[in-house]
């Protein structure tokens, strides 16, 4: 067992070194388009893991992710835009003090945005987390829309429907993948802890979990607030990624996009969320060619068909769900031991567990 753990640590270090090398090559030699897609994959990993924590590991059907993203995005924007730029952005109404004279480092702004979203999640969770199923989903969806409407009408704080521009694009490849890696490690440690086992027990059967002494509201609140914090961090990175935000960026459809990644990867699988984030992000960009003209198809319109890529991608997603009802990974994780066992089976050898009679 100790030998297997040592081998897993060595392989993980090697994988991390390869990832750093690949990111170094992409950051230094790839085109701006490839770099943007690479950064977006990392941001979607963070957002998918934050939603998977409440939906997949805790069993809370929440649809308020776009609202928490908006809180993080606007917090980072207001705290990082230079003071001189703020004066030109807020033309209808001046920005309220002390934000009009305040500029903070990007990392500090991310943490503040996450803490603010967690605080909002606490007050939302007090009434909402006592609900279950569809009622909980509708309630969180309503609060997400309330947050977006407040942002639209808070002219002296968010610049209203005009949105915010000139956001410093600090979230480079290293920021995005560094935070994504920390998120993966944090979620893995949380799920393997006693709190994580309590969350899984709540997901499987709330009545049985409560009868065993697990506080439903406390653990649900913990999961909900951590999820909101991570969603706000992802929203802050997204704001720095695109450089310009507005209320329309954080509509309900943004929550559905993240939910699609979680469902495809598997509800309750960290590995699934990571892999699906790459598949969905790169797949949508790769299929973008379908929106334009296709000269090799005689029946295709000369101007293309707008939105066709999403139609095709939705059909592909439907096929995946039909053949993988629980997503690509379900509740399972991709570990070094599972990879070794699969390679042993392909080579015609029995895995070590089967030889020793443990499987």
BALOBA-1460 file (C-alpha; in Angstrom, 3 decimals):
// residues 359
<rec num="1" residu="x" x="0.000" y="0.000" z="0.000"/>
<rec num="2" residu="x" x="2.811" y="2.419" z="0.903"/>
<rec num="3" residu="x" x="4.553" y="1.547" z="-2.358"/>
<rec num="4" residu="x" x="1.379" y="2.312" z="-4.335"/>
<rec num="5" residu="x" x="0.943" y="5.658" z="-2.570"/>
<rec num="6" residu="x" x="4.566" y="6.578" z="-3.268"/>
<rec num="7" residu="x" x="4.116" y="5.653" z="-6.926"/>
<rec num="8" residu="x" x="0.932" y="7.744" z="-7.126"/>
<rec num="9" residu="x" x="2.724" y="10.759" z="-5.640"/>
<rec num="10" residu="x" x="5.593" y="10.437" z="-8.121"/>
<rec num="11" residu="x" x="3.203" y="10.114" z="-11.075"/>
<rec num="12" residu="x" x="1.190" y="13.114" z="-9.850"/>
<rec num="13" residu="x" x="4.356" y="15.225" z="-9.616"/>
<rec num="14" residu="x" x="5.354" y="14.171" z="-13.128"/>
<rec num="15" residu="x" x="1.883" y="15.017" z="-14.439"/>
<rec num="16" residu="x" x="2.058" y="18.434" z="-12.785"/>
<rec num="17" residu="x" x="5.476" y="19.045" z="-14.327"/>
<rec num="18" residu="x" x="4.134" y="18.122" z="-17.776"/>
<rec num="19" residu="x" x="1.161" y="20.467" z="-17.253"/>
<rec num="20" residu="x" x="3.476" y="23.344" z="-16.305"/>
<rec num="21" residu="x" x="5.622" y="22.662" z="-19.389"/>
<rec num="22" residu="x" x="2.562" y="22.613" z="-21.668"/>
<rec num="23" residu="x" x="1.230" y="25.842" z="-20.172"/>
<rec num="24" residu="x" x="4.650" y="27.452" z="-20.561"/>
<rec num="25" residu="x" x="4.710" y="26.500" z="-24.250"/>
<rec num="26" residu="x" x="1.139" y="27.704" z="-24.803"/>
<rec num="27" residu="x" x="1.715" y="30.984" z="-22.972"/>
<rec num="28" residu="x" x="4.904" y="31.725" z="-24.867"/>
<rec num="29" residu="x" x="4.315" y="30.365" z="-28.353"/>
<rec num="30" residu="x" x="0.600" y="29.791" z="-29.020"/>
<rec num="31" residu="x" x="-1.712" y="32.294" z="-30.708"/>
<rec num="32" residu="x" x="-3.908" y="34.645" z="-28.701"/>
<rec num="33" residu="x" x="-6.960" y="32.604" z="-29.679"/>
<rec num="34" residu="x" x="-5.492" y="29.360" z="-28.289"/>
<rec num="35" residu="x" x="-4.441" y="31.156" z="-25.116"/>
<rec num="36" residu="x" x="-7.965" y="32.535" z="-24.619"/>
<rec num="37" residu="x" x="-9.541" y="29.082" z="-25.040"/>
<rec num="38" residu="x" x="-6.975" y="27.579" z="-22.670"/>
<rec num="39" residu="x" x="-7.810" y="30.170" z="-20.001"/>
<rec num="40" residu="x" x="-11.550" y="29.660" z="-20.495"/>
<rec num="41" residu="x" x="-11.131" y="25.906" z="-19.916"/>
<rec num="42" residu="x" x="-9.549" y="26.585" z="-16.515"/>
<rec num="43" residu="x" x="-12.294" y="29.053" z="-15.544"/>
<rec num="44" residu="x" x="-14.964" y="26.519" z="-16.495"/>
<rec num="45" residu="x" x="-13.203" y="23.899" z="-14.357"/>
<rec num="46" residu="x" x="-13.557" y="26.163" z="-11.312"/>
<rec num="47" residu="x" x="-17.197" y="26.938" z="-12.069"/>
<rec num="48" residu="x" x="-18.073" y="23.293" z="-12.749"/>
<rec num="49" residu="x" x="-16.442" y="22.074" z="-9.531"/>
<rec num="50" residu="x" x="-18.224" y="24.757" z="-7.520"/>
<rec num="51" residu="x" x="-21.594" y="23.644" z="-8.904"/>
<rec num="52" residu="x" x="-20.731" y="19.953" z="-8.580"/>
<rec num="53" residu="x" x="-20.093" y="20.481" z="-4.881"/>
<rec num="54" residu="x" x="-23.735" y="21.420" z="-4.241"/>
<rec num="55" residu="x" x="-25.434" y="19.408" z="-6.993"/>
<rec num="56" residu="x" x="-23.317" y="16.276" z="-7.251"/>
<rec num="57" residu="x" x="-21.848" y="15.798" z="-3.779"/>
<rec num="58" residu="x" x="-24.564" y="17.343" z="-1.583"/>
<rec num="59" residu="x" x="-27.680" y="16.798" z="-3.697"/>
<rec num="60" residu="x" x="-28.810" y="20.454" z="-3.591"/>
<rec num="61" residu="x" x="-30.574" y="21.402" z="-6.817"/>
<rec num="62" residu="x" x="-29.421" y="25.028" z="-6.995"/>
<rec num="63" residu="x" x="-29.695" y="27.277" z="-10.062"/>
<rec num="64" residu="x" x="-28.266" y="30.466" z="-8.609"/>
<rec num="65" residu="x" x="-24.717" y="30.169" z="-9.908"/>
<rec num="66" residu="x" x="-24.919" y="33.060" z="-12.361"/>
<rec num="67" residu="x" x="-25.818" y="35.419" z="-9.515"/>
<rec num="68" residu="x" x="-22.760" y="34.452" z="-7.476"/>
<rec num="69" residu="x" x="-20.600" y="34.769" z="-10.580"/>
<rec num="70" residu="x" x="-21.940" y="38.292" z="-11.057"/>
<rec num="71" residu="x" x="-21.059" y="39.247" z="-7.485"/>
<rec num="72" residu="x" x="-17.480" y="38.062" z="-7.947"/>
<rec num="73" residu="x" x="-17.121" y="39.650" z="-11.373"/>
<rec num="74" residu="x" x="-18.397" y="43.074" z="-10.322"/>
<rec num="75" residu="x" x="-16.366" y="42.987" z="-7.109"/>
<rec num="76" residu="x" x="-13.152" y="42.288" z="-9.000"/>
<rec num="77" residu="x" x="-13.989" y="44.909" z="-11.634"/>
<rec num="78" residu="x" x="-14.787" y="47.673" z="-9.141"/>
<rec num="79" residu="x" x="-11.730" y="46.918" z="-7.020"/>
<rec num="80" residu="x" x="-9.166" y="46.616" z="-9.850"/>
<rec num="81" residu="x" x="-10.184" y="49.266" z="-12.412"/>
<rec num="82" residu="x" x="-7.824" y="52.254" z="-12.085"/>
<rec num="83" residu="x" x="-9.301" y="55.377" z="-10.497"/>
<rec num="84" residu="x" x="-8.794" y="57.448" z="-13.659"/>
<rec num="85" residu="x" x="-10.769" y="54.891" z="-15.690"/>
<rec num="86" residu="x" x="-13.609" y="54.856" z="-13.159"/>
<rec num="87" residu="x" x="-14.172" y="58.565" z="-13.696"/>
<rec num="88" residu="x" x="-14.704" y="58.002" z="-17.423"/>
<rec num="89" residu="x" x="-16.885" y="54.905" z="-16.978"/>
<rec num="90" residu="x" x="-19.371" y="56.366" z="-14.473"/>
<rec num="91" residu="x" x="-20.668" y="59.289" z="-16.503"/>
<rec num="92" residu="x" x="-24.389" y="59.244" z="-15.624"/>
<rec num="93" residu="x" x="-23.852" y="58.948" z="-11.881"/>
<rec num="94" residu="x" x="-20.528" y="59.040" z="-10.004"/>
<rec num="95" residu="x" x="-19.300" y="55.890" z="-8.303"/>
<rec num="96" residu="x" x="-20.004" y="55.788" z="-4.579"/>
<rec num="97" residu="x" x="-17.212" y="56.225" z="-2.027"/>
<rec num="98" residu="x" x="-14.822" y="54.679" z="-1.151"/>
<rec num="99" residu="x" x="-14.844" y="52.610" z="-4.373"/>
<rec num="100" residu="x" x="-14.267" y="55.730" z="-6.460"/>
<rec num="101" residu="x" x="-10.777" y="56.151" z="-4.984"/>
<rec num="102" residu="x" x="-9.933" y="52.514" z="-4.209"/>
<rec num="103" residu="x" x="-7.811" y="50.096" z="-6.247"/>
<rec num="104" residu="x" x="-6.657" y="46.752" z="-4.862"/>
<rec num="105" residu="x" x="-4.427" y="43.921" z="-6.150"/>
<rec num="106" residu="x" x="-6.146" y="41.282" z="-8.258"/>
<rec num="107" residu="x" x="-5.727" y="38.448" z="-5.762"/>
<rec num="108" residu="x" x="-7.153" y="40.489" z="-2.893"/>
<rec num="109" residu="x" x="-10.118" y="41.499" z="-5.063"/>
<rec num="110" residu="x" x="-10.822" y="37.836" z="-5.873"/>
<rec num="111" residu="x" x="-10.902" y="36.910" z="-2.175"/>
<rec num="112" residu="x" x="-13.143" y="39.868" z="-1.294"/>
<rec num="113" residu="x" x="-15.543" y="38.962" z="-4.102"/>
<rec num="114" residu="x" x="-15.641" y="35.357" z="-2.923"/>
<rec num="115" residu="x" x="-16.292" y="36.321" z="0.697"/>
<rec num="116" residu="x" x="-19.045" y="38.724" z="-0.353"/>
<rec num="117" residu="x" x="-20.728" y="35.980" z="-2.413"/>
<rec num="118" residu="x" x="-20.429" y="33.544" z="0.510"/>
<rec num="119" residu="x" x="-22.098" y="36.111" z="2.795"/>
<rec num="120" residu="x" x="-24.941" y="36.563" z="0.295"/>
<rec num="121" residu="x" x="-25.242" y="32.765" z="0.021"/>
<rec num="122" residu="x" x="-25.631" y="32.576" z="3.803"/>
<rec num="123" residu="x" x="-28.620" y="34.921" z="3.819"/>
<rec num="124" residu="x" x="-30.119" y="33.228" z="0.759"/>
<rec num="125" residu="x" x="-29.538" y="29.776" z="2.210"/>
<rec num="126" residu="x" x="-31.291" y="30.449" z="5.511"/>
<rec num="127" residu="x" x="-34.775" y="30.365" z="3.935"/>
<rec num="128" residu="x" x="-34.015" y="28.419" z="0.744"/>
<rec num="129" residu="x" x="-32.086" y="25.415" z="2.060"/>
<rec num="130" residu="x" x="-35.101" y="24.332" z="4.096"/>
<rec num="131" residu="x" x="-36.791" y="23.589" z="0.755"/>
<rec num="132" residu="x" x="-36.158" y="20.532" z="-1.382"/>
<rec num="133" residu="x" x="-36.145" y="19.511" z="-5.019"/>
<rec num="134" residu="x" x="-37.836" y="21.760" z="-7.562"/>
<rec num="135" residu="x" x="-38.880" y="24.301" z="-4.923"/>
<rec num="136" residu="x" x="-35.241" y="24.868" z="-3.983"/>
<rec num="137" residu="x" x="-34.238" y="25.210" z="-7.642"/>
<rec num="138" residu="x" x="-36.970" y="27.793" z="-8.299"/>
<rec num="139" residu="x" x="-36.057" y="29.766" z="-5.164"/>
<rec num="140" residu="x" x="-32.330" y="29.937" z="-5.978"/>
<rec num="141" residu="x" x="-33.137" y="30.780" z="-9.595"/>
<rec num="142" residu="x" x="-35.305" y="33.653" z="-8.375"/>
<rec num="143" residu="x" x="-32.552" y="35.001" z="-6.128"/>
<rec num="144" residu="x" x="-30.112" y="34.836" z="-9.056"/>
<rec num="145" residu="x" x="-32.461" y="36.980" z="-11.119"/>
<rec num="146" residu="x" x="-32.914" y="39.385" z="-8.193"/>
<rec num="147" residu="x" x="-29.142" y="39.846" z="-8.019"/>
<rec num="148" residu="x" x="-28.984" y="40.542" z="-11.756"/>
<rec num="149" residu="x" x="-31.842" y="43.047" z="-11.594"/>
<rec num="150" residu="x" x="-30.227" y="44.824" z="-8.641"/>
<rec num="151" residu="x" x="-27.020" y="45.087" z="-10.635"/>
<rec num="152" residu="x" x="-28.956" y="46.521" z="-13.577"/>
<rec num="153" residu="x" x="-30.569" y="49.236" z="-11.450"/>
<rec num="154" residu="x" x="-27.682" y="50.128" z="-9.112"/>
<rec num="155" residu="x" x="-26.378" y="52.902" z="-11.359"/>
<rec num="156" residu="x" x="-24.004" y="54.466" z="-8.838"/>
<rec num="157" residu="x" x="-22.482" y="51.106" z="-7.927"/>
<rec num="158" residu="x" x="-22.467" y="48.942" z="-11.054"/>
<rec num="159" residu="x" x="-23.041" y="51.544" z="-13.807"/>
<rec num="160" residu="x" x="-26.368" y="49.859" z="-14.547"/>
<rec num="161" residu="x" x="-27.089" y="48.430" z="-17.972"/>
<rec num="162" residu="x" x="-23.984" y="50.141" z="-19.429"/>
<rec num="163" residu="x" x="-21.791" y="47.708" z="-17.523"/>
<rec num="164" residu="x" x="-18.111" y="48.070" z="-16.716"/>
<rec num="165" residu="x" x="-15.218" y="48.179" z="-19.140"/>
<rec num="166" residu="x" x="-11.451" y="48.678" z="-19.010"/>
<rec num="167" residu="x" x="-11.121" y="45.806" z="-16.517"/>
<rec num="168" residu="x" x="-7.419" y="44.890" z="-16.232"/>
<rec num="169" residu="x" x="-6.811" y="41.550" z="-17.945"/>
<rec num="170" residu="x" x="-4.696" y="40.160" z="-15.134"/>
<rec num="171" residu="x" x="-6.119" y="36.627" z="-15.292"/>
<rec num="172" residu="x" x="-3.475" y="35.043" z="-17.484"/>
<rec num="173" residu="x" x="-2.871" y="31.312" z="-17.961"/>
<rec num="174" residu="x" x="-0.960" y="30.992" z="-14.680"/>
<rec num="175" residu="x" x="-3.623" y="32.725" z="-12.596"/>
<rec num="176" residu="x" x="-6.405" y="30.615" z="-14.106"/>
<rec num="177" residu="x" x="-4.706" y="27.226" z="-13.854"/>
<rec num="178" residu="x" x="-3.145" y="27.975" z="-10.482"/>
<rec num="179" residu="x" x="-6.567" y="28.692" z="-8.970"/>
<rec num="180" residu="x" x="-8.085" y="25.748" z="-10.859"/>
<rec num="181" residu="x" x="-5.465" y="23.413" z="-9.378"/>
<rec num="182" residu="x" x="-6.064" y="24.791" z="-5.878"/>
<rec num="183" residu="x" x="-9.805" y="24.284" z="-6.384"/>
<rec num="184" residu="x" x="-9.315" y="20.653" z="-7.435"/>
<rec num="185" residu="x" x="-7.090" y="19.914" z="-4.439"/>
<rec num="186" residu="x" x="-9.439" y="21.706" z="-2.028"/>
<rec num="187" residu="x" x="-12.558" y="19.891" z="-3.288"/>
<rec num="188" residu="x" x="-10.743" y="16.536" z="-3.183"/>
<rec num="189" residu="x" x="-9.600" y="17.111" z="0.413"/>
<rec num="190" residu="x" x="-13.057" y="18.331" z="1.442"/>
<rec num="191" residu="x" x="-14.858" y="15.334" z="-0.062"/>
<rec num="192" residu="x" x="-12.440" y="12.870" z="1.559"/>
<rec num="193" residu="x" x="-12.925" y="14.470" z="4.998"/>
<rec num="194" residu="x" x="-15.656" y="13.789" z="7.536"/>
<rec num="195" residu="x" x="-17.564" y="16.825" z="6.246"/>
<rec num="196" residu="x" x="-17.426" y="15.392" z="2.735"/>
<rec num="197" residu="x" x="-18.784" y="12.037" z="3.916"/>
<rec num="198" residu="x" x="-21.597" y="13.893" z="5.645"/>
<rec num="199" residu="x" x="-22.402" y="15.726" z="2.403"/>
<rec num="200" residu="x" x="-22.546" y="12.424" z="0.516"/>
<rec num="201" residu="x" x="-24.811" y="10.963" z="3.192"/>
<rec num="202" residu="x" x="-27.183" y="13.912" z="2.778"/>
<rec num="203" residu="x" x="-27.154" y="13.353" z="-0.977"/>
<rec num="204" residu="x" x="-28.074" y="9.698" z="-0.648"/>
<rec num="205" residu="x" x="-30.782" y="9.991" z="2.026"/>
<rec num="206" residu="x" x="-31.490" y="13.089" z="4.109"/>
<rec num="207" residu="x" x="-33.701" y="11.276" z="6.611"/>
<rec num="208" residu="x" x="-31.102" y="8.572" z="7.261"/>
<rec num="209" residu="x" x="-28.329" y="11.179" z="7.514"/>
<rec num="210" residu="x" x="-30.316" y="13.242" z="10.033"/>
<rec num="211" residu="x" x="-31.092" y="10.148" z="12.090"/>
<rec num="212" residu="x" x="-27.334" y="9.519" z="12.364"/>
<rec num="213" residu="x" x="-26.782" y="12.957" z="13.909"/>
<rec num="214" residu="x" x="-25.798" y="14.941" z="10.811"/>
<rec num="215" residu="x" x="-27.041" y="18.520" z="10.892"/>
<rec num="216" residu="x" x="-28.704" y="18.997" z="7.502"/>
<rec num="217" residu="x" x="-28.914" y="22.791" z="7.555"/>
<rec num="218" residu="x" x="-25.353" y="23.286" z="8.798"/>
<rec num="219" residu="x" x="-23.754" y="20.987" z="6.215"/>
<rec num="220" residu="x" x="-25.950" y="22.243" z="3.394"/>
<rec num="221" residu="x" x="-25.068" y="25.798" z="4.348"/>
<rec num="222" residu="x" x="-21.356" y="24.925" z="4.383"/>
<rec num="223" residu="x" x="-21.568" y="23.402" z="0.907"/>
<rec num="224" residu="x" x="-23.690" y="26.281" z="-0.424"/>
<rec num="225" residu="x" x="-21.347" y="28.984" z="0.877"/>
<rec num="226" residu="x" x="-18.180" y="27.257" z="-0.371"/>
<rec num="227" residu="x" x="-19.829" y="26.800" z="-3.760"/>
<rec num="228" residu="x" x="-20.773" y="30.496" z="-3.857"/>
<rec num="229" residu="x" x="-17.219" y="31.503" z="-2.914"/>
<rec num="230" residu="x" x="-15.701" y="29.414" z="-5.720"/>
<rec num="231" residu="x" x="-18.332" y="30.598" z="-8.213"/>
<rec num="232" residu="x" x="-17.499" y="34.222" z="-7.362"/>
<rec num="233" residu="x" x="-13.774" y="33.521" z="-7.823"/>
<rec num="234" residu="x" x="-14.571" y="31.993" z="-11.203"/>
<rec num="235" residu="x" x="-16.718" y="35.022" z="-12.026"/>
<rec num="236" residu="x" x="-13.873" y="37.354" z="-11.065"/>
<rec num="237" residu="x" x="-11.481" y="35.476" z="-13.330"/>
<rec num="238" residu="x" x="-14.072" y="35.602" z="-16.101"/>
<rec num="239" residu="x" x="-14.430" y="39.373" z="-15.730"/>
<rec num="240" residu="x" x="-10.671" y="39.796" z="-16.020"/>
<rec num="241" residu="x" x="-10.677" y="37.342" z="-18.929"/>
<rec num="242" residu="x" x="-13.174" y="39.265" z="-21.107"/>
<rec num="243" residu="x" x="-12.324" y="42.778" z="-19.855"/>
<rec num="244" residu="x" x="-15.912" y="44.061" z="-20.131"/>
<rec num="245" residu="x" x="-18.984" y="42.932" z="-18.204"/>
<rec num="246" residu="x" x="-22.657" y="43.827" z="-18.032"/>
<rec num="247" residu="x" x="-25.834" y="42.380" z="-16.513"/>
<rec num="248" residu="x" x="-26.592" y="40.444" z="-19.705"/>
<rec num="249" residu="x" x="-23.414" y="38.391" z="-19.254"/>
<rec num="250" residu="x" x="-24.861" y="36.709" z="-16.151"/>
<rec num="251" residu="x" x="-28.257" y="35.595" z="-17.368"/>
<rec num="252" residu="x" x="-29.815" y="32.235" z="-16.484"/>
<rec num="253" residu="x" x="-28.272" y="30.665" z="-19.580"/>
<rec num="254" residu="x" x="-24.846" y="31.013" z="-17.958"/>
<rec num="255" residu="x" x="-25.985" y="28.713" z="-15.138"/>
<rec num="256" residu="x" x="-27.244" y="26.192" z="-17.680"/>
<rec num="257" residu="x" x="-23.875" y="26.202" z="-19.448"/>
<rec num="258" residu="x" x="-22.124" y="25.231" z="-16.215"/>
<rec num="259" residu="x" x="-24.794" y="22.647" z="-15.418"/>
<rec num="260" residu="x" x="-24.207" y="21.079" z="-18.835"/>
<rec num="261" residu="x" x="-20.541" y="20.541" z="-17.959"/>
<rec num="262" residu="x" x="-21.431" y="18.978" z="-14.606"/>
<rec num="263" residu="x" x="-24.041" y="16.641" z="-16.096"/>
<rec num="264" residu="x" x="-21.761" y="15.535" z="-18.923"/>
<rec num="265" residu="x" x="-18.840" y="14.807" z="-16.607"/>
<rec num="266" residu="x" x="-20.904" y="13.117" z="-13.918"/>
<rec num="267" residu="x" x="-22.715" y="14.397" z="-10.856"/>
<rec num="268" residu="x" x="-20.307" y="13.736" z="-7.996"/>
<rec num="269" residu="x" x="-17.074" y="13.300" z="-9.952"/>
<rec num="270" residu="x" x="-14.166" y="15.736" z="-9.748"/>
<rec num="271" residu="x" x="-12.416" y="14.077" z="-12.669"/>
<rec num="272" residu="x" x="-15.612" y="14.215" z="-14.698"/>
<rec num="273" residu="x" x="-16.018" y="17.963" z="-14.190"/>
<rec num="274" residu="x" x="-12.405" y="18.613" z="-15.194"/>
<rec num="275" residu="x" x="-12.590" y="16.472" z="-18.341"/>
<rec num="276" residu="x" x="-16.034" y="17.773" z="-19.343"/>
<rec num="277" residu="x" x="-14.884" y="21.383" z="-18.947"/>
<rec num="278" residu="x" x="-12.245" y="20.787" z="-21.624"/>
<rec num="279" residu="x" x="-14.632" y="18.814" z="-23.861"/>
<rec num="280" residu="x" x="-17.459" y="21.351" z="-23.725"/>
<rec num="281" residu="x" x="-15.268" y="24.468" z="-24.024"/>
<rec num="282" residu="x" x="-13.117" y="23.182" z="-26.880"/>
<rec num="283" residu="x" x="-16.054" y="21.426" z="-28.556"/>
<rec num="284" residu="x" x="-18.158" y="24.578" z="-28.724"/>
<rec num="285" residu="x" x="-15.280" y="26.494" z="-30.271"/>
<rec num="286" residu="x" x="-14.429" y="23.710" z="-32.708"/>
<rec num="287" residu="x" x="-18.038" y="23.566" z="-33.926"/>
<rec num="288" residu="x" x="-18.172" y="27.331" z="-34.447"/>
<rec num="289" residu="x" x="-17.371" y="26.681" z="-38.117"/>
<rec num="290" residu="x" x="-20.957" y="25.444" z="-38.513"/>
<rec num="291" residu="x" x="-22.265" y="28.990" z="-37.964"/>
<rec num="292" residu="x" x="-20.541" y="30.230" z="-41.104"/>
<rec num="293" residu="x" x="-20.576" y="29.258" z="-44.781"/>
<rec num="294" residu="x" x="-19.587" y="25.712" z="-45.780"/>
<rec num="295" residu="x" x="-18.522" y="25.782" z="-49.451"/>
<rec num="296" residu="x" x="-18.225" y="21.981" z="-49.670"/>
<rec num="297" residu="x" x="-21.989" y="21.604" z="-48.983"/>
<rec num="298" residu="x" x="-24.096" y="22.721" z="-51.944"/>
<rec num="299" residu="x" x="-27.317" y="22.950" z="-49.935"/>
<rec num="300" residu="x" x="-25.776" y="25.106" z="-47.185"/>
<rec num="301" residu="x" x="-26.732" y="28.826" z="-47.197"/>
<rec num="302" residu="x" x="-23.980" y="31.198" z="-48.341"/>
<rec num="303" residu="x" x="-24.197" y="33.236" z="-45.121"/>
<rec num="304" residu="x" x="-24.261" y="30.152" z="-42.906"/>
<rec num="305" residu="x" x="-26.787" y="29.248" z="-40.224"/>
<rec num="306" residu="x" x="-26.474" y="31.219" z="-36.986"/>
<rec num="307" residu="x" x="-26.613" y="29.027" z="-33.889"/>
<rec num="308" residu="x" x="-26.133" y="25.742" z="-35.766"/>
<rec num="309" residu="x" x="-23.106" y="24.840" z="-33.657"/>
<rec num="310" residu="x" x="-25.238" y="24.831" z="-30.510"/>
<rec num="311" residu="x" x="-27.835" y="22.626" z="-32.227"/>
<rec num="312" residu="x" x="-25.195" y="20.085" z="-33.211"/>
<rec num="313" residu="x" x="-23.484" y="20.290" z="-29.827"/>
<rec num="314" residu="x" x="-26.817" y="19.741" z="-28.047"/>
<rec num="315" residu="x" x="-27.425" y="16.648" z="-30.175"/>
<rec num="316" residu="x" x="-23.968" y="15.324" z="-29.294"/>
<rec num="317" residu="x" x="-24.665" y="16.004" z="-25.621"/>
<rec num="318" residu="x" x="-27.958" y="14.128" z="-25.922"/>
<rec num="319" residu="x" x="-26.135" y="11.127" z="-27.388"/>
<rec num="320" residu="x" x="-23.648" y="11.155" z="-24.495"/>
<rec num="321" residu="x" x="-26.469" y="11.259" z="-21.931"/>
<rec num="322" residu="x" x="-28.324" y="8.397" z="-23.673"/>
<rec num="323" residu="x" x="-25.283" y="6.122" z="-23.602"/>
<rec num="324" residu="x" x="-23.846" y="7.398" z="-20.299"/>
<rec num="325" residu="x" x="-26.900" y="8.027" z="-18.140"/>
<rec num="326" residu="x" x="-24.802" y="9.188" z="-15.168"/>
<rec num="327" residu="x" x="-22.346" y="11.184" z="-17.265"/>
<rec num="328" residu="x" x="-18.932" y="10.150" z="-18.506"/>
<rec num="329" residu="x" x="-17.643" y="9.239" z="-15.027"/>
<rec num="330" residu="x" x="-20.757" y="9.018" z="-12.840"/>
<rec num="331" residu="x" x="-19.633" y="9.067" z="-9.207"/>
<rec num="332" residu="x" x="-16.234" y="7.550" z="-10.064"/>
<rec num="333" residu="x" x="-12.820" y="9.189" z="-10.118"/>
<rec num="334" residu="x" x="-9.893" y="8.598" z="-12.425"/>
<rec num="335" residu="x" x="-6.979" y="7.476" z="-10.233"/>
<rec num="336" residu="x" x="-3.558" y="6.056" z="-11.005"/>
<rec num="337" residu="x" x="-4.596" y="2.650" z="-9.637"/>
<rec num="338" residu="x" x="-7.701" y="2.555" z="-11.854"/>
<rec num="339" residu="x" x="-5.599" y="3.503" z="-14.892"/>
<rec num="340" residu="x" x="-3.109" y="0.741" z="-14.014"/>
<rec num="341" residu="x" x="-5.898" y="-1.829" z="-13.609"/>
<rec num="342" residu="x" x="-7.431" y="-0.838" z="-16.941"/>
<rec num="343" residu="x" x="-4.077" y="-1.125" z="-18.728"/>
<rec num="344" residu="x" x="-3.529" y="-4.520" z="-17.092"/>
<rec num="345" residu="x" x="-6.902" y="-5.738" z="-18.369"/>
<rec num="346" residu="x" x="-6.134" y="-4.486" z="-21.880"/>
<rec num="347" residu="x" x="-2.806" y="-6.320" z="-21.755"/>
<rec num="348" residu="x" x="-4.561" y="-9.539" z="-20.698"/>
<rec num="349" residu="x" x="-3.248" y="-9.575" z="-17.120"/>
<rec num="350" residu="x" x="-5.333" y="-9.651" z="-13.979"/>
<rec num="351" residu="x" x="-5.000" y="-6.581" z="-11.738"/>
<rec num="352" residu="x" x="-3.244" y="-6.978" z="-8.406"/>
<rec num="353" residu="x" x="-6.503" y="-6.906" z="-6.443"/>
<rec num="354" residu="x" x="-7.974" y="-9.766" z="-8.474"/>
<rec num="355" residu="x" x="-4.784" y="-11.860" z="-8.093"/>
<rec num="356" residu="x" x="-4.830" y="-11.387" z="-4.324"/>
<rec num="357" residu="x" x="-8.514" y="-12.243" z="-4.158"/>
<rec num="358" residu="x" x="-9.714" y="-8.790" z="-3.076"/>
<rec num="359" residu="x" x="-11.828" y="-8.078" z="-6.139"/>
